[in-house]
Amino acid sequence: MPKKNYYQILGIEKDAELGQIRSAYLCLSLKWHPDKNPNNQEEAEKMFKEIAEAYEVLSNFEERKKYDAATDFDKVFLVDPIWKVKTELSKWMVGGAREGPLYNSWWRNY
């Protein structure tokens, strides 16, 4: 199991898209580049390498899938199965919208 939480290193959510991952990587790599931190070069080099490693894994779809399967970071709660049923039913009832008279009347009953 990987020991590092790459999502935390980049400061992004687990469901972040590739654009968000790239943006976080660019900002952090500029901030922690060893040339921009001459007073704290050792720590900057360490952080720069961690940021690059996190980006390398999370930007590659296959590597990210393997990483997510091997880690259990941030598992706060399990999704209630009935919630999934209600969500899928509501999407079917109103074509994916979460508003409208049919959705509202159905949702209030449960």
MARLOMAR-466798 format. One record per residue (C-alpha): residue in one letter; residue number from 1; x, y, z. Coordinates in nm, 2 decimals. Layout:
% MARLOMAR-466798
NODE, a, NUM, X, Y, Z
...
//
This chain:
% MARLOMAR-466798
NODE, m, 1, 0.00, 0.00, 0.00
NODE, p, 2, 0.14, 0.34, -0.09
NODE, k, 3, 0.22, 0.54, 0.22
NODE, k, 4, 0.17, 0.89, 0.07
NODE, n, 5, -0.16, 1.05, 0.01
NODE, y, 6, -0.10, 1.21, -0.33
NODE, y, 7, -0.44, 1.39, -0.32
NODE, q, 8, -0.33, 1.56, 0.00
NODE, i, 9, 0.01, 1.65, -0.14
NODE, l, 10, -0.15, 1.83, -0.44
NODE, g, 11, -0.43, 1.97, -0.22
NODE, i, 12, -0.71, 1.83, -0.43
NODE, e, 13, -1.02, 1.62, -0.38
NODE, k, 14, -1.02, 1.25, -0.47
NODE, d, 15, -1.27, 1.31, -0.76
NODE, a, 16, -1.06, 1.59, -0.92
NODE, e, 17, -1.04, 1.60, -1.29
NODE, l, 18, -0.72, 1.61, -1.49
NODE, g, 19, -0.73, 1.99, -1.54
NODE, q, 20, -0.76, 2.04, -1.16
NODE, i, 21, -0.47, 1.80, -1.10
NODE, r, 22, -0.25, 1.98, -1.36
NODE, s, 23, -0.34, 2.32, -1.22
NODE, a, 24, -0.25, 2.21, -0.87
NODE, y, 25, 0.07, 2.06, -0.99
NODE, l, 26, 0.18, 2.37, -1.18
NODE, c, 27, 0.11, 2.60, -0.88
NODE, l, 28, 0.28, 2.38, -0.63
NODE, s, 29, 0.58, 2.30, -0.85
NODE, l, 30, 0.64, 2.68, -0.90
NODE, k, 31, 0.60, 2.74, -0.53
NODE, w, 32, 0.84, 2.46, -0.42
NODE, h, 33, 1.10, 2.47, -0.70
NODE, p, 34, 1.44, 2.45, -0.54
NODE, d, 35, 1.57, 2.75, -0.74
NODE, k, 36, 1.29, 2.97, -0.60
NODE, n, 37, 1.37, 2.86, -0.24
NODE, p, 38, 1.74, 2.92, -0.20
NODE, n, 39, 1.71, 2.96, 0.18
NODE, n, 40, 1.54, 2.63, 0.22
NODE, q, 41, 1.67, 2.43, -0.07
NODE, e, 42, 1.67, 2.08, 0.09
NODE, e, 43, 1.30, 2.09, 0.20
NODE, a, 44, 1.20, 2.25, -0.13
NODE, e, 45, 1.38, 1.97, -0.33
NODE, k, 46, 1.20, 1.71, -0.12
NODE, m, 47, 0.86, 1.87, -0.17
NODE, f, 48, 0.93, 1.93, -0.54
NODE, k, 49, 1.00, 1.55, -0.58
NODE, e, 50, 0.68, 1.45, -0.39
NODE, i, 51, 0.47, 1.69, -0.60
NODE, a, 52, 0.62, 1.55, -0.92
NODE, e, 53, 0.56, 1.19, -0.80
NODE, a, 54, 0.20, 1.27, -0.71
NODE, y, 55, 0.13, 1.43, -1.04
NODE, e, 56, 0.29, 1.14, -1.23
NODE, v, 57, 0.06, 0.89, -1.06
NODE, l, 58, -0.26, 1.10, -1.06
NODE, s, 59, -0.24, 1.23, -1.41
NODE, n, 60, -0.21, 0.88, -1.56
NODE, f, 61, -0.55, 0.71, -1.57
NODE, e, 62, -0.42, 0.36, -1.52
NODE, e, 63, -0.17, 0.45, -1.25
NODE, r, 64, -0.44, 0.65, -1.07
NODE, k, 65, -0.68, 0.36, -1.08
NODE, k, 66, -0.42, 0.13, -0.93
NODE, y, 67, -0.34, 0.39, -0.66
NODE, d, 68, -0.70, 0.44, -0.57
NODE, a, 69, -0.75, 0.06, -0.55
NODE, a, 70, -0.45, 0.02, -0.32
NODE, t, 71, -0.54, 0.31, -0.08
NODE, d, 72, -0.82, 0.37, 0.15
NODE, f, 73, -0.76, 0.74, 0.24
NODE, d, 74, -1.05, 0.95, 0.34
NODE, k, 75, -1.31, 0.67, 0.38
NODE, v, 76, -1.53, 0.86, 0.61
NODE, f, 77, -1.86, 0.69, 0.56
NODE, l, 78, -2.03, 0.43, 0.34
NODE, v, 79, -2.30, 0.54, 0.10
NODE, d, 80, -2.64, 0.42, 0.20
NODE, p, 81, -2.78, 0.18, -0.07
NODE, i, 82, -3.12, 0.34, -0.05
NODE, w, 83, -2.96, 0.68, -0.14
NODE, k, 84, -2.83, 0.53, -0.46
NODE, v, 85, -3.17, 0.40, -0.55
NODE, k, 86, -3.34, 0.73, -0.48
NODE, t, 87, -3.08, 0.92, -0.68
NODE, e, 88, -3.11, 0.69, -0.98
NODE, l, 89, -3.49, 0.69, -0.97
NODE, s, 90, -3.49, 1.07, -0.95
NODE, k, 91, -3.26, 1.10, -1.25
NODE, w, 92, -3.50, 0.87, -1.44
NODE, m, 93, -3.81, 1.06, -1.33
NODE, v, 94, -3.68, 1.41, -1.44
NODE, g, 95, -3.41, 1.33, -1.69
NODE, g, 96, -3.12, 1.40, -1.45
NODE, a, 97, -3.24, 1.73, -1.30
NODE, r, 98, -3.28, 1.76, -0.92
NODE, e, 99, -3.58, 1.99, -0.94
NODE, g, 100, -3.93, 2.00, -1.09
NODE, p, 101, -4.27, 1.90, -0.97
NODE, l, 102, -4.23, 1.53, -1.02
NODE, y, 103, -3.90, 1.51, -0.85
NODE, n, 104, -4.01, 1.73, -0.55
NODE, s, 105, -4.34, 1.54, -0.49
NODE, w, 106, -4.16, 1.20, -0.51
NODE, w, 107, -3.87, 1.31, -0.28
NODE, r, 108, -4.10, 1.46, -0.01
NODE, n, 109, -4.26, 1.12, 0.03
NODE, y, 110, -3.94, 0.95, 0.13
//
